[in-house]
Amino acid sequence: VIFDGTRAGDKTGKDLLGKLRVFINKDNCDDFPELNKLVQEMRSRECTEIISQMIGRDLSNSFVRLEVIADKDGFWLEPHCDIKEKLMSSILFVNRYGENENLGTDFYTPDMKVAKTIPYKNNYGYIFTAEKDSWHGLEKKKIRKERRCLQLNYVTFETDWLVK
């Protein structure tokens, strides 16, 4: 497995995409009923309005994107800012194997020094909006078994899940 600082693995997505990440969509949502419930809740007007007020962005014409990520040892993620099409980014950590808390997402200063690492605790997470200075990634760290998380985004590009 090639790790190059992207989740695509080889910058094309062919190397790792199917192995370490799954997007919940209409084709597979019945295989993941609890995650489908989460998607449907995140699409609801009530939830969308609450999050919209919290982050100061209009989410009324956006789409929900939910991804299950399972990073393996050797994985790292170069510092980056999310694309403008991601109106909101959110990660919920699923630490099933007692991995070290230092495996959380690293946030960076503009000069690329680690400013804060969000602790990789089970059922712990964060949200933020894509900004020109919202640098984040994952330094090279030891993953004993698996660094699993759910990534939930509201996006402007089409997914199967238009908000209601």
Residue pairs with C-beta under 8 A, 6 or more apart in sequence:
1 9
1 15
1 16
1 19
1 72
1 74
2 9
2 10
2 15
2 16
3 9
3 16
3 74
3 75
3 76
4 10
4 11
5 76
5 77
5 78
5 137
6 77
6 78
7 16
7 17
7 20
7 21
7 69
7 77
8 14
8 15
8 16
8 17
9 15
9 16
9 17
9 20
10 16
20 69
20 70
20 71
20 72
20 75
21 67
21 68
21 69
21 70
22 28
22 67
22 68
23 65
23 66
23 67
23 159
24 32
24 35
24 36
24 39
24 66
24 67
24 68
25 159
25 160
25 161
26 160
29 35
29 36
29 39
30 36
32 68
35 66
35 68
35 150
38 66
38 150
38 152
39 64
39 66
39 161
41 47
42 48
42 64
42 66
42 152
42 154
42 161
42 163
43 64
43 161
43 162
43 163
43 164
44 164
45 163
45 164
48 59
48 60
48 62
48 154
48 163
48 164
51 59
51 88
51 127
51 154
52 58
52 59
52 60
54 127
55 87
55 88
55 127
55 129
56 129
57 87
57 88
57 129
57 154
59 87
59 88
59 154
59 163
60 163
61 156
61 163
62 87
62 154
62 155
62 156
62 162
62 163
63 154
63 155
63 156
63 157
63 158
63 159
63 160
63 161
63 162
63 163
64 152
64 153
64 154
64 155
64 159
64 161
64 163
65 151
65 152
65 153
65 154
65 155
65 159
65 161
66 150
66 151
66 152
66 153
66 161
67 150
67 151
67 152
67 153
68 148
68 150
69 147
69 148
69 149
69 150
69 151
70 146
70 147
70 148
71 138
71 143
71 146
71 147
71 148
72 143
72 146
72 147
73 142
73 143
73 144
74 143
75 138
75 143
75 147
76 137
76 138
76 139
76 140
76 141
77 137
77 138
78 137
79 106
79 108
79 112
79 135
79 136
79 137
80 135
80 136
80 137
81 130
81 131
81 132
81 133
81 134
81 135
81 136
82 89
82 130
82 134
83 130
84 130
84 156
85 155
85 156
85 157
86 130
86 153
86 154
86 155
87 129
87 130
87 153
87 154
87 155
87 156
88 127
88 128
88 129
88 153
88 154
89 127
89 128
89 129
89 130
89 151
89 153
90 125
90 126
90 127
90 128
90 151
90 152
90 153
91 105
91 118
91 125
91 126
91 149
91 150
91 151
91 152
92 123
92 124
92 125
92 149
92 150
92 152
93 104
93 120
93 121
93 122
93 123
93 124
93 125
93 148
93 149
94 122
94 123
94 148
94 149
94 150
95 120
95 121
95 122
95 124
95 148
96 122
96 146
96 148
97 144
97 145
97 146
99 120
99 143
99 144
99 145
99 146
99 147
100 120
100 141
100 142
100 144
101 119
101 120
101 121
102 117
102 119
102 120
102 141
103 120
103 138
103 141
103 143
103 147
104 117
104 118
104 119
104 120
104 121
104 124
105 117
105 118
105 126
105 136
105 137
105 138
106 114
106 116
106 117
106 136
106 137
106 138
106 139
107 114
107 115
107 116
107 117
107 118
107 134
107 135
107 136
108 114
108 115
108 135
108 136
108 137
109 115
109 135
110 133
110 135
112 135
114 139
118 124
118 125
118 126
120 147
125 149
125 150
128 134
128 136
154 163
